[in-house]
Amino acid sequence: MSQTETYSNVLSMIESYHGATLIDIEKTRVRHLVNARARSAYRESDLWDQFLVTAEERVVNDSDPTRLFVPFVGTTSATTDVTNIKGGDIDTILRAHDANPFAVNSVREYEVFMGKDGVELPGYKVAYGAETGVTGLTGGSPNFQFLTAQKRDAIKGGTISVADVVTSNGTATDALVNDTHTLTNVTYLTDSQTYLDFSLATTISGVNLSSAKIKFPVVFLTYKRRLTEVYGDQVGDTTSLPMEWKDYISLGVYADMLASDGFHEKSLAWEGRANKALQRELERIDRNRAHQFVNHRVRTNASNQAR
């Protein structure tokens, strides 16, 4: 787990540089400056440990087969009762695999790019995962509806894979149900369940769902999650910051304070110290990640080498 530093210690260091204890109105100003510096540091690298999410299973929106993507913001990712809570909404995508690269050897890696609505996956071949149980099957030919055991993140349409539904109409009907279906509508319920509508030209007079399951198209992503924290000591604030940012933020905020007080030359000197502190941490990341999983790759026809 990444090391952190408390906001109170960062504030204390800023006061030490300032040479005086800050009054409340100054502390409010410093809180804004700290968060501005934190956003700047966050933008400087995609590999900060505390924001890196590796090999996370995410549902693919395949409602348009010519444009497959993972939404940047999950439909239900902010809801605590969702069973597949994600590490965070996506800021910068790094890798995409067809299986968990930490659990399976020789996984396939997809090309990715940041699109308008999400992480676009050219060349993606549907692989089903993100399994949920089934608590209901209603309707009649041709309009049926599954009721899932949990909400699923980011499902708006596309396909599902159904297995282990047992009907009272025989194996032929079972085979029709236990197949891949295209969704015609999706409805989220407040009780953490989801209605999934699909078409099926058959008659079902009875059903056993005790072992039934539904799977959705998935991909395993490595990405930098969004910076959602507001650092500070007020109610609702995040009270700890990444240790890597401590010196940059402390030195940089003091430089900002000097500049606002009219000491521009002194501010530039302290700004130089702040940037040097940040650069030192960025170089450390480069060294540590040089041969690790999330480094960038150079691709040729004959190789897929880490550089």
N, C-alpha and C positions, 0 to 999 in steps of 0.2 A: 504494500500500500504506500502511496506517495506520502512524503512528509508534508506537514502543514505548519504554518505559523499563525498565531492568534492575531486577530485584528488589534487587540489592545497592545500587544507587543510592537506591532508596526507603528501604531500611534505613538507609543512611548519613544520609539527610535526617532520619529519625526520631531517630537518635542525635544529630544536630545540635540538634534542638529540645529533646531531653532533656538535652543538655549533658554527656553521658558515653557511653563505649563500653559497650554492653550485654554482659552475660555470657551464656553459652550458654542457661541456663534462661530468661532474659528474651527471648532471640531466639526460642525456641520459642513463648513466649506471644505475641510480636509477630507471628509467622507466622500464628497463628490469627486475630488481630485484623485483619491485612491481608486475609485471605480473607473475613472477615465484612464488612469495608468494601467489598471488591470485589463481593460478592454484592448489597450494598445499591446500589452504583452501577449495576450491571448491570440491576437492576430499574427504575431511574428512567427508562429510555428504551428504545424498540424500535429505535432507529436508530443505535446505536453501530457505527461502521464495521467493527470487527473481528468483529462477530457477525452482520452483515447478509449474507444470501445472496440474490442476485437472479436471477430468471428461471431457476431450476433445474428441469430436467425430473424429475418424480417420478411413479412408477407409481401409478395409482389402483386401489384395491380396489373392483371392481364386481361382487363375488360376490352382493351383494344389490342388484338394480337400483333399489330404492326408497330406498337409502341408500348413496350413493357417497361415498367418503372416501379421503384419503391418510393412512396411519398416521403418528402422531407419531414413532414409533421404527421404522426400517426393519428388516425381518426379518434382513437380513444387513449392515446398514450399518456394523457394527463390525468386519467381516471384511476384512482388507486385500487379499485376492485377488479380491474382487468387482469386476467391471469397471466398474460404475456407482456408484462410491463417491460419497457425497453430502457436501455441505458440513457437515452435522451434523444431529442429530435436532432436531425442530421445537419451539421454545418458544412463539413468538407469530407467527401468520400475518398477513401484511400484504396481499398481492395474489395473485390466481390468474388465469392467462391460458390461452387455448387454444393459443397458440403463443409462441415466444420473442419478447417485445416489442422486443428489441434487434435482431432479424433480420428481422422482418416488420412491415409497416405495418398499422394498423387491426386489431390483434388484439382478440379478444373477451375481456372481463373478467368473471369469475364472482363472484357473491356467495359469501362464505365465512363459516363460524363454527367455533369450537373445540368439537368434540363430545367424547363420552366416549372414543372410540378413535382419533380423528384429526381432520384438517381436513375438515369436511363440505362438500360441493359441491352445494348445491341448484341445479338448472338445468343441471348439467353435461351436455354432449353428448360422447359418446365420440370421442376422437381418438387414433389409434394411433401410438405412437413407441417409444422404448426397444427398439431392434431387437437381436436376437440370432440367431446362426447356429444351424443344426440339424445334429446329428451322428448322429441315429438316429431311425427310425420303426419301432416294433414293435407287435405285437398283431394282432388280427383282429376282424372285425365282431362286435359293435359297439364293442368296447373297444380303442382305440388309445392309443399313448403316444409323445410326442416326447421326445427327449433333447436339451437345449439345449447350445450351445457354452459358455455362461457361466451363473452364477447370476444371478438377477434380484432386485432389491430389493423386498421387501414383497409378493411374489406369494403369495396364499393360495387363490385361486380366481378366479372371474370369467371374462372372455373373452380370447381371443387372435385375432390376425389372421395368417393363414398365406399365404405367397406363394412362388412359384417352386419348388414341389415337382413333380417330374416322375415319374409312375408308368409302369409298363410296361403298364397296362391301358387306355390311351387317354385322349383329352381329356375325356370325360365324368367319368371318375374323377378326373382332375387338377382339374377344376372343383369337385368335391365336397371335395377336400382343401384346395385353395387358396381358403379361405373363412374366415368368422368362426366360431369354435367356443367353446362353454362348457366350462370345465375341470371335471372331476369329481374330480380329486385333484392335489395338488402334493407332490412329494418332493424335498427338497434333498439333494445328495450332497456328500461331503467333498472331492471333486476339483473343486469350483467349478462343477459342472453341476447341472441340475434336470430331473427327470422331470415332464412335463405330460400328464396323462391326459385324454382326451376321447372322446366317442362318435361313431361314424360307421358308418352302415349300408351298407357296401360291401366288396368284396374287393380286396385289393392284393397282387399277386404279386411285384412288384419296384419299386424306387424309386431315383431319382437325387436326392441332397440337396446336390449341389455348390454350387448357388446358392440353396438354400432359406433362408428367413428367417421369424422369428416376431416380431410386434410386440405390445406391451401397451398398454392404455389409459393415457394420460399427461395431466398438466397441468403448467404451468410456474408454479412458486411463488416468491414473494419472501417471506422470513420471517427472523425472528431465531432463530439457532440457540441451542441450550442452552449454558449455561456449564458446561463440563466440566473446565476448568483448575483445578488447585490451585497457587497461586502460592507460590514459596519457593525455598530453596536446598538442599533435601534431594533425595535420589535420586528421580527420577521427577517432580519438581516442574516447573512451567513457570517459567522464570527471567526472563521479561519480561512486563510489564503494559502495558495501553493507556496511552499518554502522557496521554490526557484524564483519567485517574484519579489521576495521580501526586500532585497537590497535595491532592486530597480524602482520599486514603488516608493520606498522610503526616501531615496535620494532624489527621485523624480518629483515627488510631491513637494519636497523642500525647494527644489529648483523652481517649481511653479509658484510657490509662495514668494520667493525672492523676486521673481519677474513681476508679479502683481504689485509688489511693494516698490517697484522702480529700480531694483538692483539688477540690471540686465547683465552686466558683465559677470557678476558673481553667479547669476542664474545659469549662464552659459557654461561656466566651469562645473557646476554641480550637475547640469544636464549631461555633460560629457562623462562624468563619473557614473551617472545612472545608465547611460547607454552602454558603457563598458561592462557594467555589472550584468546587464541583460545579454550582451553579446557573449559573455563568458558562459552563461547558462545555455544559450543556443548552441555554442560549440560543444558543450558537454553532451547535449542531446544528439548532435551529429555523430560524436564518437561512440556513444552508447548504442545508437541505432544502426551503425554502419553495416552490420552483418545480421541484423535481426529481421523478424518477420514483416514488419510494416515498411521497410525501406522501399524506395522507388526502384523500378526495374528498367533496364534497357532491353528492348525486344528486337530481335532480328528473326529472319526466317528459320535459322538453325539453332537459335538459343533463346533462353529466357533467364538471363543472368542478373544477379544482384550487383549493383554498382554503388 
